[in-house]
Amino acid sequence: MKFLMLALSSAALIATASAFAQPQPAPAAHPTVLFKTSQGDIKVDLYPEKAPRPWRTFWPM
């Protein structure tokens, strides 16, 4: 009887585990850099396939 209860509770736990899983955010299309200045923030999208040398300057920071 104990084995049956343990098996049923384990199966229920496994079945509901996916309900508590957090979805993974989609990766960004392009990496971005945020410059914070006294005049406001500037967000820059980086395109490593188009400008590989300048991209290496900023990534990874």
CHARMM internal coordinates of N, CA and C (Angstrom, degrees):
IC EDIT
DIST 1 N 1 CA 1.4511
DIST 1 CA 1 C 1.5402
ANGL 1 N 1 CA 1 C 111.11
DIST 1 C 2 N 1.3338
ANGL 1 CA 1 C 2 N 115.82
DIHE 1 N 1 CA 1 C 2 N -42.74
DIST 2 N 2 CA 1.4665
ANGL 1 C 2 N 2 CA 118.94
DIHE 1 CA 1 C 2 N 2 CA 179.17
DIST 2 CA 2 C 1.5257
ANGL 2 N 2 CA 2 C 110.51
DIHE 1 C 2 N 2 CA 2 C -63.49
DIST 2 C 3 N 1.3405
ANGL 2 CA 2 C 3 N 115.86
DIHE 2 N 2 CA 2 C 3 N -38.96
DIST 3 N 3 CA 1.4538
ANGL 2 C 3 N 3 CA 119.59
DIHE 2 CA 2 C 3 N 3 CA 179.47
DIST 3 CA 3 C 1.5221
ANGL 3 N 3 CA 3 C 110.90
DIHE 2 C 3 N 3 CA 3 C -63.52
DIST 3 C 4 N 1.3310
ANGL 3 CA 3 C 4 N 116.90
DIHE 3 N 3 CA 3 C 4 N -40.10
DIST 4 N 4 CA 1.4589
ANGL 3 C 4 N 4 CA 121.55
DIHE 3 CA 3 C 4 N 4 CA 179.39
DIST 4 CA 4 C 1.5295
ANGL 4 N 4 CA 4 C 110.69
DIHE 3 C 4 N 4 CA 4 C -64.00
DIST 4 C 5 N 1.3141
ANGL 4 CA 4 C 5 N 117.26
DIHE 4 N 4 CA 4 C 5 N -44.40
DIST 5 N 5 CA 1.4659
ANGL 4 C 5 N 5 CA 121.23
DIHE 4 CA 4 C 5 N 5 CA 179.29
DIST 5 CA 5 C 1.5365
ANGL 5 N 5 CA 5 C 110.53
DIHE 4 C 5 N 5 CA 5 C -64.56
DIST 5 C 6 N 1.3328
ANGL 5 CA 5 C 6 N 115.99
DIHE 5 N 5 CA 5 C 6 N -40.93
DIST 6 N 6 CA 1.4594
ANGL 5 C 6 N 6 CA 120.12
DIHE 5 CA 5 C 6 N 6 CA 178.34
DIST 6 CA 6 C 1.5261
ANGL 6 N 6 CA 6 C 110.40
DIHE 5 C 6 N 6 CA 6 C -64.45
DIST 6 C 7 N 1.3132
ANGL 6 CA 6 C 7 N 117.71
DIHE 6 N 6 CA 6 C 7 N -42.60
DIST 7 N 7 CA 1.4596
ANGL 6 C 7 N 7 CA 121.59
DIHE 6 CA 6 C 7 N 7 CA 179.81
DIST 7 CA 7 C 1.5208
ANGL 7 N 7 CA 7 C 111.20
DIHE 6 C 7 N 7 CA 7 C -65.30
DIST 7 C 8 N 1.3269
ANGL 7 CA 7 C 8 N 117.56
DIHE 7 N 7 CA 7 C 8 N -42.86
DIST 8 N 8 CA 1.4672
ANGL 7 C 8 N 8 CA 120.87
DIHE 7 CA 7 C 8 N 8 CA 179.81
DIST 8 CA 8 C 1.5248
ANGL 8 N 8 CA 8 C 111.77
DIHE 7 C 8 N 8 CA 8 C -67.18
DIST 8 C 9 N 1.3111
ANGL 8 CA 8 C 9 N 117.15
DIHE 8 N 8 CA 8 C 9 N -41.58
DIST 9 N 9 CA 1.4662
ANGL 8 C 9 N 9 CA 118.89
DIHE 8 CA 8 C 9 N 9 CA 179.95
DIST 9 CA 9 C 1.5258
ANGL 9 N 9 CA 9 C 110.65
DIHE 8 C 9 N 9 CA 9 C -69.21
DIST 9 C 10 N 1.3327
ANGL 9 CA 9 C 10 N 117.95
DIHE 9 N 9 CA 9 C 10 N -35.56
DIST 10 N 10 CA 1.4672
ANGL 9 C 10 N 10 CA 120.42
DIHE 9 CA 9 C 10 N 10 CA 176.47
DIST 10 CA 10 C 1.5220
ANGL 10 N 10 CA 10 C 110.82
DIHE 9 C 10 N 10 CA 10 C -65.67
DIST 10 C 11 N 1.3238
ANGL 10 CA 10 C 11 N 116.90
DIHE 10 N 10 CA 10 C 11 N -41.92
DIST 11 N 11 CA 1.4627
ANGL 10 C 11 N 11 CA 120.59
DIHE 10 CA 10 C 11 N 11 CA 178.98
DIST 11 CA 11 C 1.5205
ANGL 11 N 11 CA 11 C 110.75
DIHE 10 C 11 N 11 CA 11 C -64.56
DIST 11 C 12 N 1.3301
ANGL 11 CA 11 C 12 N 117.56
DIHE 11 N 11 CA 11 C 12 N -39.97
DIST 12 N 12 CA 1.4590
ANGL 11 C 12 N 12 CA 120.63
DIHE 11 CA 11 C 12 N 12 CA 178.74
DIST 12 CA 12 C 1.5273
ANGL 12 N 12 CA 12 C 111.08
DIHE 11 C 12 N 12 CA 12 C -66.14
DIST 12 C 13 N 1.3051
ANGL 12 CA 12 C 13 N 116.31
DIHE 12 N 12 CA 12 C 13 N -38.43
DIST 13 N 13 CA 1.4616
ANGL 12 C 13 N 13 CA 120.46
DIHE 12 CA 12 C 13 N 13 CA 178.95
DIST 13 CA 13 C 1.5278
ANGL 13 N 13 CA 13 C 110.77
DIHE 12 C 13 N 13 CA 13 C -65.55
DIST 13 C 14 N 1.3084
ANGL 13 CA 13 C 14 N 116.58
DIHE 13 N 13 CA 13 C 14 N -43.38
DIST 14 N 14 CA 1.4626
ANGL 13 C 14 N 14 CA 120.52
DIHE 13 CA 13 C 14 N 14 CA 179.41
DIST 14 CA 14 C 1.5226
ANGL 14 N 14 CA 14 C 110.78
DIHE 13 C 14 N 14 CA 14 C -66.22
DIST 14 C 15 N 1.3289
ANGL 14 CA 14 C 15 N 116.81
DIHE 14 N 14 CA 14 C 15 N -38.59
DIST 15 N 15 CA 1.4657
ANGL 14 C 15 N 15 CA 120.53
DIHE 14 CA 14 C 15 N 15 CA -178.36
DIST 15 CA 15 C 1.5284
ANGL 15 N 15 CA 15 C 112.00
DIHE 14 C 15 N 15 CA 15 C -67.67
DIST 15 C 16 N 1.3248
ANGL 15 CA 15 C 16 N 117.60
DIHE 15 N 15 CA 15 C 16 N -33.59
DIST 16 N 16 CA 1.4692
ANGL 15 C 16 N 16 CA 120.34
DIHE 15 CA 15 C 16 N 16 CA -178.14
DIST 16 CA 16 C 1.5186
ANGL 16 N 16 CA 16 C 112.95
DIHE 15 C 16 N 16 CA 16 C -92.61
DIST 16 C 17 N 1.3186
ANGL 16 CA 16 C 17 N 118.61
DIHE 16 N 16 CA 16 C 17 N -5.38
DIST 17 N 17 CA 1.4662
ANGL 16 C 17 N 17 CA 120.71
DIHE 16 CA 16 C 17 N 17 CA -177.40
DIST 17 CA 17 C 1.5244
ANGL 17 N 17 CA 17 C 111.18
DIHE 16 C 17 N 17 CA 17 C -62.61
DIST 17 C 18 N 1.3188
ANGL 17 CA 17 C 18 N 117.68
DIHE 17 N 17 CA 17 C 18 N -35.08
DIST 18 N 18 CA 1.4627
ANGL 17 C 18 N 18 CA 119.46
DIHE 17 CA 17 C 18 N 18 CA -179.16
DIST 18 CA 18 C 1.5261
ANGL 18 N 18 CA 18 C 111.91
DIHE 17 C 18 N 18 CA 18 C -68.67
DIST 18 C 19 N 1.3377
ANGL 18 CA 18 C 19 N 117.76
DIHE 18 N 18 CA 18 C 19 N -22.83
DIST 19 N 19 CA 1.4609
ANGL 18 C 19 N 19 CA 120.64
DIHE 18 CA 18 C 19 N 19 CA 178.50
DIST 19 CA 19 C 1.5298
ANGL 19 N 19 CA 19 C 111.27
DIHE 18 C 19 N 19 CA 19 C -69.23
DIST 19 C 20 N 1.3349
ANGL 19 CA 19 C 20 N 116.96
DIHE 19 N 19 CA 19 C 20 N -25.18
DIST 20 N 20 CA 1.4517
ANGL 19 C 20 N 20 CA 121.24
DIHE 19 CA 19 C 20 N 20 CA -178.14
DIST 20 CA 20 C 1.5263
ANGL 20 N 20 CA 20 C 112.95
DIHE 19 C 20 N 20 CA 20 C -97.41
DIST 20 C 21 N 1.3010
ANGL 20 CA 20 C 21 N 117.79
DIHE 20 N 20 CA 20 C 21 N -4.00
DIST 21 N 21 CA 1.4595
ANGL 20 C 21 N 21 CA 121.35
DIHE 20 CA 20 C 21 N 21 CA -179.09
DIST 21 CA 21 C 1.5264
ANGL 21 N 21 CA 21 C 109.72
DIHE 20 C 21 N 21 CA 21 C -70.86
DIST 21 C 22 N 1.3147
ANGL 21 CA 21 C 22 N 115.68
DIHE 21 N 21 CA 21 C 22 N 137.92
DIST 22 N 22 CA 1.4584
ANGL 21 C 22 N 22 CA 121.24
DIHE 21 CA 21 C 22 N 22 CA 178.72
DIST 22 CA 22 C 1.5207
ANGL 22 N 22 CA 22 C 109.03
DIHE 21 C 22 N 22 CA 22 C -88.03
DIST 22 C 23 N 1.3300
ANGL 22 CA 22 C 23 N 118.01
DIHE 22 N 22 CA 22 C 23 N 133.22
DIST 23 N 23 CA 1.4653
ANGL 22 C 23 N 23 CA 119.09
DIHE 22 CA 22 C 23 N 23 CA 177.40
DIST 23 CA 23 C 1.5188
ANGL 23 N 23 CA 23 C 110.44
DIHE 22 C 23 N 23 CA 23 C -68.00
DIST 23 C 24 N 1.3150
ANGL 23 CA 23 C 24 N 116.62
DIHE 23 N 23 CA 23 C 24 N 142.60
DIST 24 N 24 CA 1.4542
ANGL 23 C 24 N 24 CA 121.71
DIHE 23 CA 23 C 24 N 24 CA 179.46
DIST 24 CA 24 C 1.5237
ANGL 24 N 24 CA 24 C 109.04
DIHE 23 C 24 N 24 CA 24 C -80.67
DIST 24 C 25 N 1.3328
ANGL 24 CA 24 C 25 N 117.31
DIHE 24 N 24 CA 24 C 25 N 134.23
DIST 25 N 25 CA 1.4707
ANGL 24 C 25 N 25 CA 118.55
DIHE 24 CA 24 C 25 N 25 CA 178.25
DIST 25 CA 25 C 1.5185
ANGL 25 N 25 CA 25 C 110.72
DIHE 24 C 25 N 25 CA 25 C -66.97
DIST 25 C 26 N 1.3010
ANGL 25 CA 25 C 26 N 115.42
DIHE 25 N 25 CA 25 C 26 N 148.28
DIST 26 N 26 CA 1.4600
ANGL 25 C 26 N 26 CA 120.72
DIHE 25 CA 25 C 26 N 26 CA 179.09
DIST 26 CA 26 C 1.5250
ANGL 26 N 26 CA 26 C 109.20
DIHE 25 C 26 N 26 CA 26 C -70.49
DIST 26 C 27 N 1.3054
ANGL 26 CA 26 C 27 N 117.64
DIHE 26 N 26 CA 26 C 27 N 139.56
DIST 27 N 27 CA 1.4663
ANGL 26 C 27 N 27 CA 119.09
DIHE 26 CA 26 C 27 N 27 CA 178.87
DIST 27 CA 27 C 1.5276
ANGL 27 N 27 CA 27 C 110.71
DIHE 26 C 27 N 27 CA 27 C -65.24
DIST 27 C 28 N 1.3109
ANGL 27 CA 27 C 28 N 115.37
DIHE 27 N 27 CA 27 C 28 N 147.41
DIST 28 N 28 CA 1.4652
ANGL 27 C 28 N 28 CA 120.51
DIHE 27 CA 27 C 28 N 28 CA 179.87
DIST 28 CA 28 C 1.5266
ANGL 28 N 28 CA 28 C 109.72
DIHE 27 C 28 N 28 CA 28 C -65.72
DIST 28 C 29 N 1.3135
ANGL 28 CA 28 C 29 N 115.47
DIHE 28 N 28 CA 28 C 29 N 147.24
DIST 29 N 29 CA 1.4599
ANGL 28 C 29 N 29 CA 119.99
DIHE 28 CA 28 C 29 N 29 CA 179.96
DIST 29 CA 29 C 1.5247
ANGL 29 N 29 CA 29 C 110.20
DIHE 28 C 29 N 29 CA 29 C -64.05
DIST 29 C 30 N 1.3138
ANGL 29 CA 29 C 30 N 116.67
DIHE 29 N 29 CA 29 C 30 N -40.53
DIST 30 N 30 CA 1.4588
ANGL 29 C 30 N 30 CA 122.29
DIHE 29 CA 29 C 30 N 30 CA 179.14
DIST 30 CA 30 C 1.5315
ANGL 30 N 30 CA 30 C 107.34
DIHE 29 C 30 N 30 CA 30 C -139.16
DIST 30 C 31 N 1.3317
ANGL 30 CA 30 C 31 N 117.57
DIHE 30 N 30 CA 30 C 31 N 145.60
DIST 31 N 31 CA 1.4588
ANGL 30 C 31 N 31 CA 118.96
DIHE 30 CA 30 C 31 N 31 CA 175.30
DIST 31 CA 31 C 1.5271
ANGL 31 N 31 CA 31 C 110.12
DIHE 30 C 31 N 31 CA 31 C -65.06
DIST 31 C 32 N 1.3077
ANGL 31 CA 31 C 32 N 116.22
DIHE 31 N 31 CA 31 C 32 N 149.67
DIST 32 N 32 CA 1.4616
ANGL 31 C 32 N 32 CA 120.58
DIHE 31 CA 31 C 32 N 32 CA 179.20
DIST 32 CA 32 C 1.5209
ANGL 32 N 32 CA 32 C 110.19
DIHE 31 C 32 N 32 CA 32 C -126.14
DIST 32 C 33 N 1.3132
ANGL 32 CA 32 C 33 N 115.73
DIHE 32 N 32 CA 32 C 33 N 154.17
DIST 33 N 33 CA 1.4567
ANGL 32 C 33 N 33 CA 123.66
DIHE 32 CA 32 C 33 N 33 CA 175.82
DIST 33 CA 33 C 1.5156
ANGL 33 N 33 CA 33 C 107.18
DIHE 32 C 33 N 33 CA 33 C -123.83
DIST 33 C 34 N 1.3335
ANGL 33 CA 33 C 34 N 116.72
DIHE 33 N 33 CA 33 C 34 N 137.19
DIST 34 N 34 CA 1.4582
ANGL 33 C 34 N 34 CA 121.59
DIHE 33 CA 33 C 34 N 34 CA 178.81
DIST 34 CA 34 C 1.5202
ANGL 34 N 34 CA 34 C 109.05
DIHE 33 C 34 N 34 CA 34 C -112.32
DIST 34 C 35 N 1.3273
ANGL 34 CA 34 C 35 N 116.22
DIHE 34 N 34 CA 34 C 35 N 117.35
DIST 35 N 35 CA 1.4550
ANGL 34 C 35 N 35 CA 122.40
DIHE 34 CA 34 C 35 N 35 CA 175.35
DIST 35 CA 35 C 1.5156
ANGL 35 N 35 CA 35 C 107.65
DIHE 34 C 35 N 35 CA 35 C -96.13
DIST 35 C 36 N 1.3289
ANGL 35 CA 35 C 36 N 117.04
DIHE 35 N 35 CA 35 C 36 N 124.37
DIST 36 N 36 CA 1.4635
ANGL 35 C 36 N 36 CA 121.28
DIHE 35 CA 35 C 36 N 36 CA 177.69
DIST 36 CA 36 C 1.5248
ANGL 36 N 36 CA 36 C 107.78
DIHE 35 C 36 N 36 CA 36 C -101.90
DIST 36 C 37 N 1.3365
ANGL 36 CA 36 C 37 N 116.36
DIHE 36 N 36 CA 36 C 37 N 119.65
DIST 37 N 37 CA 1.4510
ANGL 36 C 37 N 37 CA 121.62
DIHE 36 CA 36 C 37 N 37 CA 179.56
DIST 37 CA 37 C 1.5209
ANGL 37 N 37 CA 37 C 109.33
DIHE 36 C 37 N 37 CA 37 C -123.57
DIST 37 C 38 N 1.3244
ANGL 37 CA 37 C 38 N 116.07
DIHE 37 N 37 CA 37 C 38 N 170.23
DIST 38 N 38 CA 1.4677
ANGL 37 C 38 N 38 CA 120.15
DIHE 37 CA 37 C 38 N 38 CA 177.86
DIST 38 CA 38 C 1.5265
ANGL 38 N 38 CA 38 C 111.52
DIHE 37 C 38 N 38 CA 38 C -70.07
DIST 38 C 39 N 1.3213
ANGL 38 CA 38 C 39 N 117.55
DIHE 38 N 38 CA 38 C 39 N -20.01
DIST 39 N 39 CA 1.4597
ANGL 38 C 39 N 39 CA 122.01
DIHE 38 CA 38 C 39 N 39 CA 179.56
DIST 39 CA 39 C 1.5300
ANGL 39 N 39 CA 39 C 112.68
DIHE 38 C 39 N 39 CA 39 C -92.88
DIST 39 C 40 N 1.3244
ANGL 39 CA 39 C 40 N 116.29
DIHE 39 N 39 CA 39 C 40 N -3.65
DIST 40 N 40 CA 1.4587
ANGL 39 C 40 N 40 CA 120.19
DIHE 39 CA 39 C 40 N 40 CA -179.96
DIST 40 CA 40 C 1.5233
ANGL 40 N 40 CA 40 C 110.75
DIHE 39 C 40 N 40 CA 40 C 133.47
DIST 40 C 41 N 1.3067
ANGL 40 CA 40 C 41 N 115.73
DIHE 40 N 40 CA 40 C 41 N 172.72
DIST 41 N 41 CA 1.4584
ANGL 40 C 41 N 41 CA 121.17
DIHE 40 CA 40 C 41 N 41 CA -178.73
DIST 41 CA 41 C 1.5215
ANGL 41 N 41 CA 41 C 110.57
DIHE 40 C 41 N 41 CA 41 C -89.31
DIST 41 C 42 N 1.3460
ANGL 41 CA 41 C 42 N 114.97
DIHE 41 N 41 CA 41 C 42 N 148.10
DIST 42 N 42 CA 1.4617
ANGL 41 C 42 N 42 CA 121.94
DIHE 41 CA 41 C 42 N 42 CA 177.14
DIST 42 CA 42 C 1.5219
ANGL 42 N 42 CA 42 C 107.17
DIHE 41 C 42 N 42 CA 42 C -125.54
DIST 42 C 43 N 1.3191
ANGL 42 CA 42 C 43 N 116.16
DIHE 42 N 42 CA 42 C 43 N 121.80
DIST 43 N 43 CA 1.4583
ANGL 42 C 43 N 43 CA 121.72
DIHE 42 CA 42 C 43 N 43 CA 178.46
DIST 43 CA 43 C 1.5268
ANGL 43 N 43 CA 43 C 108.18
DIHE 42 C 43 N 43 CA 43 C -102.82
DIST 43 C 44 N 1.3338
ANGL 43 CA 43 C 44 N 116.01
DIHE 43 N 43 CA 43 C 44 N 126.94
DIST 44 N 44 CA 1.4572
ANGL 43 C 44 N 44 CA 121.61
DIHE 43 CA 43 C 44 N 44 CA -177.59
DIST 44 CA 44 C 1.5249
ANGL 44 N 44 CA 44 C 108.90
DIHE 43 C 44 N 44 CA 44 C -120.59
DIST 44 C 45 N 1.3313
ANGL 44 CA 44 C 45 N 116.79
DIHE 44 N 44 CA 44 C 45 N 126.65
DIST 45 N 45 CA 1.4576
ANGL 44 C 45 N 45 CA 121.97
DIHE 44 CA 44 C 45 N 45 CA 173.50
DIST 45 CA 45 C 1.5214
ANGL 45 N 45 CA 45 C 108.46
DIHE 44 C 45 N 45 CA 45 C -84.96
DIST 45 C 46 N 1.3256
ANGL 45 CA 45 C 46 N 116.08
DIHE 45 N 45 CA 45 C 46 N 134.88
DIST 46 N 46 CA 1.4604
ANGL 45 C 46 N 46 CA 120.91
DIHE 45 CA 45 C 46 N 46 CA 179.45
DIST 46 CA 46 C 1.5246
ANGL 46 N 46 CA 46 C 109.36
DIHE 45 C 46 N 46 CA 46 C -104.61
DIST 46 C 47 N 1.3044
ANGL 46 CA 46 C 47 N 116.01
DIHE 46 N 46 CA 46 C 47 N 139.63
DIST 47 N 47 CA 1.4580
ANGL 46 C 47 N 47 CA 122.58
DIHE 46 CA 46 C 47 N 47 CA 179.50
DIST 47 CA 47 C 1.5248
ANGL 47 N 47 CA 47 C 108.52
DIHE 46 C 47 N 47 CA 47 C -121.38
DIST 47 C 48 N 1.3299
ANGL 47 CA 47 C 48 N 117.84
DIHE 47 N 47 CA 47 C 48 N 87.75
DIST 48 N 48 CA 1.4739
ANGL 47 C 48 N 48 CA 119.94
DIHE 47 CA 47 C 48 N 48 CA -175.11
DIST 48 CA 48 C 1.5222
ANGL 48 N 48 CA 48 C 113.39
DIHE 47 C 48 N 48 CA 48 C -63.44
DIST 48 C 49 N 1.3152
ANGL 48 CA 48 C 49 N 117.99
DIHE 48 N 48 CA 48 C 49 N -28.13
DIST 49 N 49 CA 1.4638
ANGL 48 C 49 N 49 CA 119.30
DIHE 48 CA 48 C 49 N 49 CA -179.52
DIST 49 CA 49 C 1.5246
ANGL 49 N 49 CA 49 C 112.14
DIHE 48 C 49 N 49 CA 49 C -74.23
DIST 49 C 50 N 1.3402
ANGL 49 CA 49 C 50 N 117.48
DIHE 49 N 49 CA 49 C 50 N -22.35
DIST 50 N 50 CA 1.4678
ANGL 49 C 50 N 50 CA 120.92
DIHE 49 CA 49 C 50 N 50 CA -179.01
DIST 50 CA 50 C 1.5280
ANGL 50 N 50 CA 50 C 112.64
DIHE 49 C 50 N 50 CA 50 C -97.26
DIST 50 C 51 N 1.3339
ANGL 50 CA 50 C 51 N 117.06
DIHE 50 N 50 CA 50 C 51 N -30.48
DIST 51 N 51 CA 1.4626
ANGL 50 C 51 N 51 CA 120.88
DIHE 50 CA 50 C 51 N 51 CA -178.92
DIST 51 CA 51 C 1.5319
ANGL 51 N 51 CA 51 C 108.93
DIHE 50 C 51 N 51 CA 51 C -140.57
DIST 51 C 52 N 1.3326
ANGL 51 CA 51 C 52 N 118.07
DIHE 51 N 51 CA 51 C 52 N 77.48
DIST 52 N 52 CA 1.4592
ANGL 51 C 52 N 52 CA 120.12
DIHE 51 CA 51 C 52 N 52 CA -173.79
DIST 52 CA 52 C 1.5245
ANGL 52 N 52 CA 52 C 114.95
DIHE 51 C 52 N 52 CA 52 C -67.34
DIST 52 C 53 N 1.3304
ANGL 52 CA 52 C 53 N 118.55
DIHE 52 N 52 CA 52 C 53 N -36.21
DIST 53 N 53 CA 1.4652
ANGL 52 C 53 N 53 CA 118.96
DIHE 52 CA 52 C 53 N 53 CA -178.28
DIST 53 CA 53 C 1.5243
ANGL 53 N 53 CA 53 C 112.24
DIHE 52 C 53 N 53 CA 53 C -71.25
DIST 53 C 54 N 1.3246
ANGL 53 CA 53 C 54 N 120.74
DIHE 53 N 53 CA 53 C 54 N -47.86
DIST 54 N 54 CA 1.4666
ANGL 53 C 54 N 54 CA 119.03
DIHE 53 CA 53 C 54 N 54 CA 175.76
DIST 54 CA 54 C 1.5311
ANGL 54 N 54 CA 54 C 112.25
DIHE 53 C 54 N 54 CA 54 C -63.24
DIST 54 C 55 N 1.3170
ANGL 54 CA 54 C 55 N 116.75
DIHE 54 N 54 CA 54 C 55 N -31.86
DIST 55 N 55 CA 1.4560
ANGL 54 C 55 N 55 CA 120.23
DIHE 54 CA 54 C 55 N 55 CA 179.52
DIST 55 CA 55 C 1.5234
ANGL 55 N 55 CA 55 C 110.74
DIHE 54 C 55 N 55 CA 55 C -62.18
DIST 55 C 56 N 1.3345
ANGL 55 CA 55 C 56 N 116.78
DIHE 55 N 55 CA 55 C 56 N -40.34
DIST 56 N 56 CA 1.4742
ANGL 55 C 56 N 56 CA 120.31
DIHE 55 CA 55 C 56 N 56 CA 179.92
DIST 56 CA 56 C 1.5148
ANGL 56 N 56 CA 56 C 111.70
DIHE 55 C 56 N 56 CA 56 C -64.72
DIST 56 C 57 N 1.3221
ANGL 56 CA 56 C 57 N 118.49
DIHE 56 N 56 CA 56 C 57 N -22.70
DIST 57 N 57 CA 1.4646
ANGL 56 C 57 N 57 CA 121.29
DIHE 56 CA 56 C 57 N 57 CA 177.73
DIST 57 CA 57 C 1.5154
ANGL 57 N 57 CA 57 C 111.08
DIHE 56 C 57 N 57 CA 57 C -65.39
DIST 57 C 58 N 1.3133
ANGL 57 CA 57 C 58 N 116.65
DIHE 57 N 57 CA 57 C 58 N -37.22
DIST 58 N 58 CA 1.4546
ANGL 57 C 58 N 58 CA 121.26
DIHE 57 CA 57 C 58 N 58 CA -174.51
DIST 58 CA 58 C 1.5253
ANGL 58 N 58 CA 58 C 114.26
DIHE 57 C 58 N 58 CA 58 C -98.43
DIST 58 C 59 N 1.3227
ANGL 58 CA 58 C 59 N 118.38
DIHE 58 N 58 CA 58 C 59 N -20.87
DIST 59 N 59 CA 1.4620
ANGL 58 C 59 N 59 CA 119.45
DIHE 58 CA 58 C 59 N 59 CA -171.02
DIST 59 CA 59 C 1.5034
ANGL 59 N 59 CA 59 C 111.02
DIHE 58 C 59 N 59 CA 59 C -122.22
DIST 59 C 60 N 1.2958
ANGL 59 CA 59 C 60 N 122.33
DIHE 59 N 59 CA 59 C 60 N 133.07
DIST 60 N 60 CA 1.4643
ANGL 59 C 60 N 60 CA 126.83
DIHE 59 CA 59 C 60 N 60 CA -8.98
DIST 60 CA 60 C 1.5199
ANGL 60 N 60 CA 60 C 110.95
DIHE 59 C 60 N 60 CA 60 C -84.96
DIST 60 C 61 N 1.3002
ANGL 60 CA 60 C 61 N 114.99
DIHE 60 N 60 CA 60 C 61 N 141.14
DIST 61 N 61 CA 1.4690
ANGL 60 C 61 N 61 CA 121.34
DIHE 60 CA 60 C 61 N 61 CA 178.15
DIST 61 CA 61 C 1.4916
ANGL 61 N 61 CA 61 C 109.78
DIHE 60 C 61 N 61 CA 61 C -104.99
END
COOR INIT
IC SEED 1 N 1 CA 1 C
IC BUILD
